[in-house]
């Protein structure tokens, strides 16, 4: 009889399906990858407009959101491999020397300084305890044979509510120049894997 992994009890995720993260406590979430804006380079008027729009965006929400910033060490090996290929194809001796010197500079710089890549995420949560309670009562009073259908209906309710909330967040952030992209199943698995295994250097997050 296979033994369960004791470390799994510390993982809060029940499953990931249809771009929805379902947690063991019954709550669910969709996660949006968000772009950033260089606030410091904006004029004073633009900064005030951004702050005002962001405040208005938060005031329109009737649910909480979480902003998560992920910092990961950037692996420059693929970039150096591209430069190496261009150096070999370069017919101009001067350009070949300059490329070699540039590669040496990049290698020396990244040896002394960790080059970090930052990704920004917005977690949109949902908990439908009232719907689950209603379904439990229905099962208790003779609806047990429809338990599978009830679970499907509960999940569909979660998904629809999350999509509506994610749409509101997307529209609000678009007004201040921040674009978003809802993470799909594979990207969600990768994100949570790196959260729980921060020492791993994996693939880059999906691009907007």
C-alpha positions, 0 to 999 in steps of 0.5 A: 500500500503506497504511503502518502507524502507527509509534505503534502499536508502543508500544501494548501492547494486541493487542485488546479482545473480550468484555470482555477486554483481550489484550496483545501479550505474550500476557497478558490482563486484566479491569478492575473499576471500584470505588467508594471509601469515606471512611476518614477519617470512620470510627470507629477500630473501623470503620477497624481492621475495614476494614484487617483485612478488606482484609488478609484479602482480599489473603491469599486471592488467589493472583494479583496485582492492580493498583490504578489511580487515574485523576484527570481534570479535571471538565468542569462545562459541562453542570452550568452549562447545567442551572443556566442552564435552571433560572434561565430557568424560575424565576418567583421573582425572588429565586431567579433572582438567587440562582441567577445568583450561584451560577453566578458563584461556580462559574465563578470557583471553577473558574477558580482551582481545577481540580476533579478527578474520581477513578476507581478501577480494579482490574486482574485479570490472567491469563497461560496460557503453559502452555495456549498451549505445549500448543497449540503442541506439538499444532499441531507434531505434526499439529494445524495444521488446527485452529489456529483452534479452538485459538485459540478454546479458549485465549481461552475459557480466559482468559476463564473464568479471568479471570471467576473471578478477578474474582468473587473480587475482587468478593466480597472488596471487597464485604466492606469496602463497596467495590462493583465493576463489570466494564468492558465493551468500550466502557468499556475502549476509552475507559479506555485511550484516556484513559490514552494521551491524558491531555490529552483531556477525554472522557466520564465513566466508567460509574457503579456 
